[in-house]
């Protein structure tokens, strides 16, 4: 009996280490570098809960499908060795780089994933998946996509760069719940830098940096967007600047937007609009910095297509507004027909404790959004959690250091 017990215990906790190398062979054992497999797909098809696959530097082609299931505390890890030197290259012909389907407790860590015609990393019908420290570029539709009843997904500390003619959103999440998107940098997407859509509920989007997104011809996108019937999402501590349309855009109810820094997002820093039968109601926008630099661009845009939608059914509280044209600048509009400077905005039913002041960024021409101890942000009626200063685009790949002014 004792011998049988030991066998069962040993199989319950597996801590295998496997290797993949461009000079390897899939007929090998994978148990050492000299016996490394040649493809990531071989590793993905062989691992069990508790295994770690170390992928050596080099370029790997083709597509990888992962359906393996780890366990809580006994995850499956695919790790790019030597600070992310393993490169998955679709050569503009393969549809996706990594697809996790019906997988659980899998970690994808540190890969460069480039030039796939549809999706660089695709998560479908899975739970407890982590994608972190990856560099994604040259995708055709979405850089990182989570969809089809996923839960507890973590997308953290990745850099996602768009730019392809057909590229949609950098990070796109739909039908995904109780998940976290944080510490990422997204730029160059023709549509949204980060987007939540279609029953993506109860998620957290925080400490991300989104800039130079939404620069395609369709003017309905943003640095960060929550679209089409999502609810109970929290958007906080993000830095969102110089996106070509909106900084933040939503047509969804119960969206909570707080402690973010918005700077010079072309059409509007925050844009609420109803479409596709989805209405942004019972939302809260609080304790944000809203800074604009051009006449005809707005900190807040409220727009409707359905006559029954009340634009003032959301709360805007204690946000710091600034416009380089001064106190008389139009800061908000409703349907491009009613315009508000700060004093007029303060009189609306949606406004509580809104005020106008210069946050005192260090050097916006260099995308340096540090603040010092004299900033009026420190006199705002809430408690800052991490004191002074925060973000500079000079350190754009610093992961957890990408913290905006309010953190």
C-alpha positions in Angstrom: 0.0 0.0 0.0 2.8 2.4 0.8 4.4 1.9 -2.6 1.1 2.6 -4.3 0.6 5.8 -2.3 4.0 7.1 -3.3 3.3 6.6 -7.0 0.0 8.4 -6.7 1.6 11.3 -4.8 4.4 11.7 -7.3 2.0 11.8 -10.3 -0.2 14.5 -8.6 2.5 17.1 -8.6 4.4 17.3 -11.9 7.3 19.8 -12.4 8.7 18.7 -15.7 11.0 21.0 -17.7 11.1 20.6 -21.5 13.1 22.4 -24.2 12.4 23.6 -27.7 15.2 24.8 -30.0 15.4 25.6 -33.7 18.2 22.9 -33.9 16.1 20.3 -32.2 14.1 17.4 -33.5 10.5 16.5 -32.6 11.5 12.8 -32.3 13.7 13.7 -29.3 12.6 13.5 -25.7 12.6 17.3 -25.1 14.0 16.7 -21.6 17.3 18.6 -22.1 18.7 21.2 -24.5 20.6 18.5 -26.3 17.4 16.6 -26.7 15.2 19.6 -27.5 12.1 19.4 -29.7 12.1 21.5 -32.9 8.6 23.0 -32.7 6.5 24.7 -30.1 3.5 22.6 -31.3 5.2 19.4 -30.3 5.7 20.9 -26.8 2.1 22.1 -26.6 0.8 18.7 -27.6 3.0 16.9 -24.9 2.8 19.0 -21.7 0.7 18.3 -18.7 -0.1 20.3 -15.5 3.0 21.6 -13.8 5.3 21.5 -16.9 7.5 24.4 -18.1 8.6 24.6 -21.7 11.7 26.6 -22.3 11.8 27.9 -25.8 15.3 28.9 -27.0 16.1 32.0 -29.0 15.4 31.8 -32.7 12.6 32.2 -35.3 9.7 29.6 -35.3 7.2 29.5 -38.1 3.7 28.2 -38.5 0.8 28.1 -36.0 0.6 26.6 -32.5 -2.7 25.3 -31.0 -2.7 24.7 -27.2 -5.5 22.8 -25.6 -3.6 21.6 -22.5 -5.1 22.1 -19.1 -3.0 22.9 -16.0 -4.3 23.4 -12.5 -4.3 26.2 -10.0 -0.8 26.4 -8.5 0.3 23.8 -11.1 0.2 25.8 -14.3 1.7 25.0 -17.7 4.2 27.6 -18.7 5.6 28.3 -22.2 8.6 30.6 -21.6 10.7 32.4 -24.1 14.3 32.2 -22.9 16.9 35.0 -22.9 14.5 38.0 -22.4 12.0 37.2 -25.1 14.4 36.1 -27.9 12.0 33.4 -29.2 10.2 34.8 -32.2 7.1 33.4 -33.8 6.9 34.6 -37.4 3.8 34.2 -39.6 5.5 35.5 -42.7 2.3 37.3 -43.6 0.8 33.9 -44.6 -0.2 32.1 -41.4 -3.5 33.1 -39.8 -2.5 33.0 -36.1 0.6 32.5 -34.0 -0.7 30.9 -30.8 -4.3 29.7 -30.3 -5.4 28.6 -26.8 -8.6 26.6 -27.2 -10.4 24.9 -24.3 -7.2 25.4 -22.3 -6.8 26.2 -18.6 -4.1 27.5 -16.3 -1.6 28.1 -19.2 1.0 30.9 -19.1 2.5 32.4 -22.3 5.5 34.4 -21.3 7.9 36.6 -23.3 7.5 35.8 -27.0 7.8 38.0 -30.0 4.8 37.3 -32.3 4.9 39.0 -35.7 3.3 39.1 -39.1 0.2 36.9 -38.7 -2.7 37.6 -41.1 -5.5 37.5 -38.4 -4.4 37.1 -34.7 -1.1 37.0 -33.1 -2.4 35.4 -29.9 -6.0 34.0 -29.8 -7.7 32.8 -26.6 -11.0 30.9 -27.0 -13.3 29.0 -24.7 -10.6 28.9 -22.0 -10.1 30.0 -18.4 -7.2 31.1 -16.2 -4.9 32.0 -19.1 -2.0 34.4 -18.7 -0.3 36.2 -21.6 2.5 38.4 -20.4 5.7 40.1 -21.5 5.1 39.5 -25.2 5.8 41.8 -28.1 3.2 41.7 -30.8 3.3 43.5 -34.2 2.2 43.1 -37.8 -1.2 41.4 -37.0 -4.0 41.5 -39.5 -7.0 41.8 -37.2 -6.3 41.6 -33.4 -3.0 41.5 -31.7 -4.3 39.6 -28.6 -7.9 38.3 -28.8 -9.9 36.7 -26.0 -13.4 35.4 -26.9 -16.1 32.8 -26.6 -16.9 32.4 -22.9 -13.4 32.9 -21.4 -13.0 33.7 -17.7 -10.1 34.8 -15.5 -7.8 35.8 -18.3 -4.8 37.9 -17.5 -3.2 40.0 -20.3 -0.2 41.8 -18.7 2.9 43.8 -19.6 2.7 43.2 -23.3 3.5 45.7 -26.1 1.1 45.5 -29.0 1.9 47.5 -32.1 -0.5 47.9 -35.1 0.1 49.4 -38.4 -1.0 46.8 -41.0 -3.6 48.0 -43.5 -6.2 45.6 -42.1 -5.3 45.7 -38.4 -8.2 46.3 -36.0 -7.5 46.5 -32.3 -4.4 45.8 -30.3 -6.1 43.9 -27.5 -9.7 42.8 -28.1 -11.8 41.1 -25.5 -15.3 39.8 -25.9 -17.5 37.3 -24.1 -14.8 37.3 -21.4 -15.5 37.9 -17.8 -13.6 38.5 -14.5 -10.4 39.2 -16.3 -7.6 41.7 -16.1 -5.8 43.7 -18.7 -2.9 45.7 -17.2 0.5 47.1 -17.7 0.3 46.9 -21.5 1.4 49.4 -24.1 -0.7 49.6 -27.2 0.0 51.9 -30.2 -0.6 52.1 -33.9 -3.9 50.2 -34.0 -6.2 51.4 -36.7 -9.2 50.9 -34.4 -9.0 50.5 -30.6 -5.8 50.2 -28.6 -7.8 48.1 -26.1 -11.4 47.1 -26.7 -14.0 45.3 -24.7 -17.2 44.2 -26.5 -20.2 41.9 -26.5 -20.7 40.6 -22.9 -17.2 41.4 -21.7 -18.4 42.0 -18.1 -16.8 42.6 -14.7 -13.2 43.1 -16.0 -10.5 45.4 -14.9 -8.4 47.5 -17.3 -5.6 49.4 -15.5 -2.1 50.7 -15.7 -2.0 50.5 -19.5 -0.6 53.1 -21.9 -2.6 53.6 -25.1 -1.4 56.2 -27.7 -1.5 56.8 -31.4 -4.4 54.3 -31.9 -7.8 54.7 -33.8 -6.1 56.4 -36.8 -8.1 54.5 -39.4 -10.9 56.1 -41.5 -13.7 55.0 -39.2 -14.1 57.6 -36.5 -15.7 55.4 -33.9 -12.7 54.0 -32.0 -10.5 55.0 -29.1 -7.4 54.3 -27.1 -9.6 52.3 -24.8 -13.2 51.4 -25.7 -16.0 49.5 -23.9 -18.6 48.6 -26.5 -22.0 46.9 -27.2 -23.6 45.8 -24.0 -20.7 45.2 -21.7 -21.3 46.1 -18.0 -19.5 46.5 -14.7 -16.1 47.1 -16.1 -13.5 49.3 -14.3 -11.1 51.4 -16.3 -8.5 53.1 -14.0 -4.9 54.3 -13.7 -4.3 54.3 -17.5 -2.4 56.9 -19.5 -4.3 57.6 -22.8 -2.8 60.2 -25.1 -2.8 61.4 -28.7 -5.2 58.8 -30.1 -6.7 60.0 -33.4 -10.3 59.8 -32.4 -11.3 59.3 -28.7 -9.3 58.6 -25.6 -12.1 56.6 -24.0 -15.3 55.6 -25.8 -18.3 53.7 -24.5 -21.9 52.8 -25.4 -22.2 50.4 -22.5 -23.9 50.7 -19.0 -22.3 50.7 -15.6 -18.8 51.6 -16.7 -16.5 53.0 -14.1 -13.7 55.3 -15.3 -11.4 56.8 -12.7 -7.9 58.0 -11.9 -6.9 58.1 -15.6 -4.8 60.7 -17.4 -6.2 61.8 -20.8 -4.1 64.1 -23.0 -4.9 65.5 -26.5 -7.0 62.7 -27.9 -8.2 64.3 -31.1 -12.0 64.3 -31.1 -12.7 63.9 -27.4 -10.9 62.6 -24.3 -14.1 60.9 -23.1 -16.9 60.0 -25.6 -20.3 58.6 -24.6 -22.6 57.6 -27.5 -25.4 55.1 -28.0 -25.4 52.7 -31.0 -26.2 49.1 -31.9 -29.0 49.2 -29.3 -26.5 49.7 -26.4 -26.8 52.8 -24.2 -24.1 54.2 -21.8 -26.1 54.7 -18.6 -25.3 54.7 -14.9 -21.6 55.2 -15.6 -19.2 57.1 -13.4 -16.3 59.2 -14.6 -14.3 60.4 -11.6 -10.9 61.8 -10.6 -9.4 61.9 -14.1 -7.2 64.5 -15.7 -8.7 65.7 -18.9 -6.3 67.9 -20.9 -6.9 69.3 -24.4 -4.8 71.5 -26.7 -6.9 72.3 -29.7 -10.0 74.4 -30.4 -12.8 72.2 -31.6 -11.7 69.2 -29.6 -13.3 68.3 -26.4 -12.7 66.7 -23.0 -16.2 65.3 -22.9 -18.5 64.4 -25.8 -22.1 63.2 -25.2 -23.9 62.0 -28.3 -27.1 60.0 -29.0 -28.9 58.5 -31.9 -31.9 57.3 -29.9 -34.2 60.0 -28.8 -35.0 58.2 -25.6 -31.4 58.3 -24.4 -30.6 60.8 -21.7 -27.0 62.0 -22.2 -26.9 63.3 -18.6 -27.7 59.9 -17.1 -24.1 59.4 -16.1 -22.0 61.1 -13.4 -18.9 63.2 -13.9 -17.3 63.9 -10.5 -14.1 65.8 -9.4 -12.3 65.6 -12.7 -9.6 68.1 -13.4 -10.2 69.8 -16.8 -7.7 71.9 -18.7 -7.6 73.4 -22.2 -4.7 75.5 -23.5 -7.2 78.0 -24.8 -8.2 78.9 -21.3 -11.3 79.1 -19.2 -13.5 80.2 -22.1 -12.6 77.1 -24.2 -15.5 74.7 -25.0 -14.7 71.6 -22.9 -17.9 69.6 -23.6 -20.6 69.2 -26.1 -23.9 67.4 -26.5 -24.7 66.2 -30.1 -22.4 68.8 -31.6 -25.1 71.4 -30.9 -24.8 72.3 -27.2 -21.4 73.5 -26.0 -20.1 74.1 -22.5 -17.1 75.9 -21.1 -16.1 74.9 -17.5 -18.6 77.2 -15.8 -21.5 76.0 -18.0 -20.4 72.4 -17.5 -20.4 72.8 -13.8 -24.1 73.8 -13.9 -25.2 70.6 -15.6 -27.0 67.8 -13.7 -24.2 65.4 -14.7 -21.4 67.5 -13.1 -20.3 67.3 -9.4 -17.1 69.1 -8.2 -15.6 69.5 -11.7 -12.8 72.1 -11.9 -10.3 73.7 -14.3 -6.6 73.9 -13.6 -3.3 73.1 -15.3 -2.0 69.7 -13.9 1.6 70.8 -14.6 3.0 67.9 -16.6 6.8 68.0 -16.9 7.2 68.0 -20.7 4.2 67.0 -22.9 6.3 67.6 -26.1 8.4 64.6 -25.0 5.4 62.6 -23.8 6.6 63.1 -20.2 3.6 63.2 -18.0 5.3 63.3 -14.6 3.8 65.8 -12.1 5.6 67.4 -9.2 4.5 68.3 -5.7 3.1 71.7 -6.8 0.6 70.1 -9.1 -3.1 70.9 -8.4 -3.7 67.2 -8.7 -2.5 66.9 -5.1 -5.3 69.2 -4.0 -8.1 67.2 -5.6 -10.7 65.8 -3.3 -9.4 62.2 -3.2 -6.4 60.4 -2.0 -3.6 59.6 -4.4 -2.3 56.1 -3.7 1.3 56.5 -5.0 2.3 60.1 -4.6 4.2 62.0 -7.1 5.2 61.6 -10.8 4.7 58.5 -12.8 5.0 58.0 -16.6 7.4 58.9 -19.4 7.2 57.5 -22.9 11.0 57.3 -22.7 10.5 54.1 -20.6 7.7 52.7 -22.7 8.7 49.1 -22.2 8.9 49.2 -18.5 5.8 47.2 -17.8 4.7 47.9 -14.2 6.4 51.3 -14.3 3.9 52.5 -16.9 1.8 54.3 -14.3 0.0 57.4 -15.1 -0.1 60.5 -12.9 -3.0 59.2 -10.8 -2.1 55.7 -9.6 
